[in-house]
Amino acid sequence: PRKEFEITLEDGTVIKGQFGTWALKRFCDKQKLSLSEAGKQLGNPSLTTITDYILSAVEYTARKNKAEFSFTDVHVCDWIDQLGGIASDNFTNLFNHSADATEQEAGEKKTDVS
């Protein structure tokens, strides 16, 4: 599916998420933003914006699969650290994947970062 991703942690745990309409809705609800405000925030994001958006994408996948969801921003920051930090190529690839405009033409795409 569109904008699906996996983060493989150092211990082998795989965190699955999907950027999409519900994740964006959840992000907007949590941040109390309109859609246009969310677009502006995601275009020049703070660390809080980034962690909330990733968390929303992971929550979507958990809810869709009827799985327990207990992750927090602390977990997301740990995942980012395990990817190599916010300046790493792995993190940049993950965050850019959420806004990949060419994906609509290319069909399904999944980003695997580890």
C-alpha positions in Angstrom: 0.0 0.0 0.0 0.9 3.6 -0.5 3.5 5.1 1.9 4.0 2.0 3.9 7.3 1.7 5.8 9.2 -0.5 8.2 11.8 0.4 10.7 14.1 -2.4 11.8 15.5 -1.9 15.3 18.8 -3.0 16.6 17.2 -6.0 18.4 15.5 -7.1 15.2 12.0 -5.7 16.1 10.2 -4.4 13.0 8.0 -1.3 13.5 5.5 -1.0 10.7 3.6 2.2 9.7 1.8 3.8 6.9 1.6 7.5 6.0 -1.8 8.2 4.6 -5.1 9.9 5.1 -5.9 8.4 8.6 -2.3 9.1 9.8 -2.6 12.7 8.6 -6.1 13.0 10.2 -4.7 11.7 13.5 -1.8 14.0 13.3 -4.1 17.0 12.6 -6.3 16.0 15.6 -3.4 15.7 18.0 -1.8 18.9 16.9 -5.2 20.7 16.5 -4.4 21.8 13.0 -6.3 22.3 9.8 -5.1 20.4 6.7 -3.4 23.5 5.3 -1.7 24.2 8.7 -0.5 20.6 8.8 1.0 21.0 5.3 2.9 24.0 6.5 4.1 22.3 9.6 5.2 19.2 7.8 7.0 21.4 5.2 9.2 22.9 7.9 8.8 20.5 10.8 9.9 20.6 14.4 11.0 17.4 16.2 7.6 17.3 17.9 5.9 17.4 14.5 8.1 14.7 13.1 7.6 12.3 16.1 3.8 12.9 16.2 3.5 12.2 12.4 5.5 9.0 12.6 3.6 7.9 15.7 0.3 8.5 13.9 1.5 6.4 11.0 2.5 3.5 13.3 -0.8 3.9 15.2 -2.7 3.5 11.9 -1.0 0.2 11.1 -1.6 -1.1 14.7 -5.3 -0.1 14.6 -5.8 -1.6 11.1 -4.3 -4.9 12.3 -6.3 -4.8 15.6 -3.0 -4.8 17.5 -2.2 -3.2 20.8 -0.7 0.3 20.5 1.3 1.6 23.4 4.1 3.5 21.7 4.9 7.1 22.7 7.1 9.9 21.5 9.9 8.4 23.7 9.8 5.3 21.5 9.8 7.3 18.3 12.8 9.3 19.4 14.6 6.0 20.2 13.7 4.7 16.7 15.1 7.8 15.2 18.3 7.4 17.2 18.6 3.8 16.1 18.2 4.9 12.4 21.3 7.1 13.0 19.7 10.3 14.2 17.8 13.1 12.5 20.7 13.9 10.2 21.1 10.3 9.0 20.2 9.2 5.5 17.9 6.5 6.9 15.8 9.1 8.8 15.8 11.4 5.8 14.5 8.6 3.6 11.8 7.7 6.1 10.5 11.3 6.5 10.8 12.1 2.7 8.8 8.9 2.0 5.8 10.6 3.7 5.8 13.3 1.0 6.9 11.3 -2.0 4.8 12.9 -4.8 6.1 10.6 -7.5 4.7 7.6 -5.7 1.2 8.1 -7.1 2.5 7.5 -10.6 4.8 4.6 -9.6 2.2 2.5 -7.8 3.0 0.7 -4.6 6.1 1.5 -2.8 7.5 0.5 0.6 10.5 2.0 2.3 12.6 -0.3 4.5 15.0 1.5 6.8 17.4 -0.2 9.2 
